[in-house]
Amino acid sequence: MPIRIAVIDGYGGGIGSTVVKRLKEEYGEEIEIIALGTNAIATAQMMKAGANKGATGENAIVFNASQVDVIIGSLGIMLAYGMMGEVTPKMTEAIAASPARKLLLPLTQENVEIVGIKEEPLPHLVEKIVKKHIKEWMENV
């Protein structure tokens, strides 16, 4: 059974679609990707990038957070009212409480800074997720 990965994104889904595309290029059908958008545009973009399934909105994120092995998204998915208010407190609570491993990209427009993290471009961060974190997860499952 493939590992189930939820990719959560908002706005126009650019970050999520980049992650989905790269994961599918590397792992194909070894993984199942569930695109969870805070809005329909984000979900649609992740589906175009190759996600296996997609769902939109608060209820979809709350329900699916506990159904997956790994959750990937920007830091904003862990901040209530993150992503310009698209992330609700119920979403952040469900994501935080999920037993899934969380792989967070330190990209945020909120007034939050992670001290000690080296700034890197999105493609480098995605490669770390794909080549290191997901690979290690698959080897240890």
C-alpha positions in Angstrom: 0.0 0.0 0.0 1.5 3.4 -1.0 2.2 6.0 1.6 -0.5 8.7 1.7 0.8 12.2 1.5 -1.4 15.3 2.0 -0.1 18.4 0.3 -1.9 21.5 1.8 -1.8 24.9 0.0 -3.8 28.0 -0.4 -3.7 31.2 -2.7 -3.1 29.9 -6.2 -1.6 26.6 -5.2 1.9 27.4 -6.6 3.9 25.9 -3.7 1.6 22.8 -3.5 1.7 22.1 -7.2 5.5 22.4 -7.2 5.7 19.8 -4.4 3.1 17.5 -6.0 4.9 17.6 -9.4 8.3 16.8 -7.9 7.0 14.0 -5.7 5.2 12.3 -8.6 8.3 12.6 -10.8 10.4 10.9 -8.1 8.0 8.3 -6.7 5.2 7.9 -9.2 2.6 5.5 -7.9 4.7 4.4 -4.9 2.9 7.3 -3.1 -0.7 8.6 -3.1 -1.0 12.3 -3.0 -4.1 14.0 -1.7 -4.2 17.7 -2.6 -5.9 19.7 0.1 -6.6 23.3 -0.9 -7.8 26.1 1.3 -9.6 27.2 -1.9 -10.7 25.6 -5.2 -7.9 27.2 -7.2 -5.2 25.7 -5.1 -6.8 22.3 -5.2 -7.2 22.5 -9.0 -3.5 23.5 -9.5 -2.3 20.6 -7.4 -4.6 18.2 -9.3 -3.2 19.4 -12.6 0.3 18.8 -11.2 -0.6 15.1 -10.6 -2.2 14.6 -7.2 -4.3 11.4 -7.0 -7.2 13.0 -5.2 -8.2 16.5 -4.2 -10.5 18.2 -1.7 -11.1 21.8 -0.7 -11.9 23.7 2.4 -11.9 23.5 6.1 -13.8 20.2 6.5 -11.7 18.4 3.9 -8.5 19.4 5.7 -9.8 18.6 9.1 -11.0 15.2 8.0 -8.0 14.2 5.9 -5.3 15.4 8.3 -5.8 12.2 10.4 -6.1 9.9 7.4 -2.6 10.4 5.9 1.0 9.4 6.8 2.7 12.7 5.9 1.5 16.3 5.7 3.5 18.8 3.5 2.9 22.5 3.4 4.3 25.9 4.2 4.7 27.0 7.8 1.4 28.9 7.3 -0.6 25.7 7.6 0.3 25.6 11.3 -0.7 29.2 12.0 -4.3 30.1 12.8 -5.4 32.7 10.2 -2.3 32.0 8.2 -2.1 32.5 4.5 -4.0 35.8 4.7 -6.8 34.2 6.8 -7.3 31.1 4.6 -6.1 28.8 7.3 -8.7 28.5 10.1 -8.0 27.5 13.8 -9.8 24.2 13.2 -7.5 23.4 10.3 -4.4 24.2 12.4 -5.7 22.1 15.3 -6.4 19.1 13.1 -3.0 19.3 11.4 -1.1 19.7 14.7 -3.1 16.8 16.3 -2.6 14.5 13.4 -0.3 11.6 14.0 1.1 12.2 10.5 4.7 13.4 10.1 4.7 17.1 9.2 7.2 18.4 6.7 6.9 22.2 6.8 8.5 24.6 4.3 9.8 27.7 6.2 8.0 30.0 3.8 5.5 32.5 5.4 4.0 35.9 4.9 2.9 36.0 8.4 4.7 38.0 11.0 6.7 34.9 12.0 10.4 34.2 11.6 12.1 31.0 12.4 15.5 31.9 13.8 18.4 29.7 12.8 16.9 28.5 9.5 19.0 29.2 6.5 16.9 30.8 3.7 16.8 28.7 0.6 14.8 28.9 -2.6 11.7 26.8 -2.9 13.2 24.3 -5.4 16.0 23.5 -3.0 13.5 23.0 -0.1 11.3 20.7 -2.3 14.4 18.7 -3.2 15.1 18.1 0.5 11.6 16.9 1.0 11.7 14.6 -2.0 15.2 13.2 -1.7 15.7 13.1 2.0 12.6 13.2 4.1 10.2 11.1 2.0 12.9 8.7 1.0 13.8 8.1 4.7 10.1 7.7 5.6 9.6 5.1 2.9 12.7 3.2 4.0 11.5 3.1 7.6 7.9 2.2 7.0 
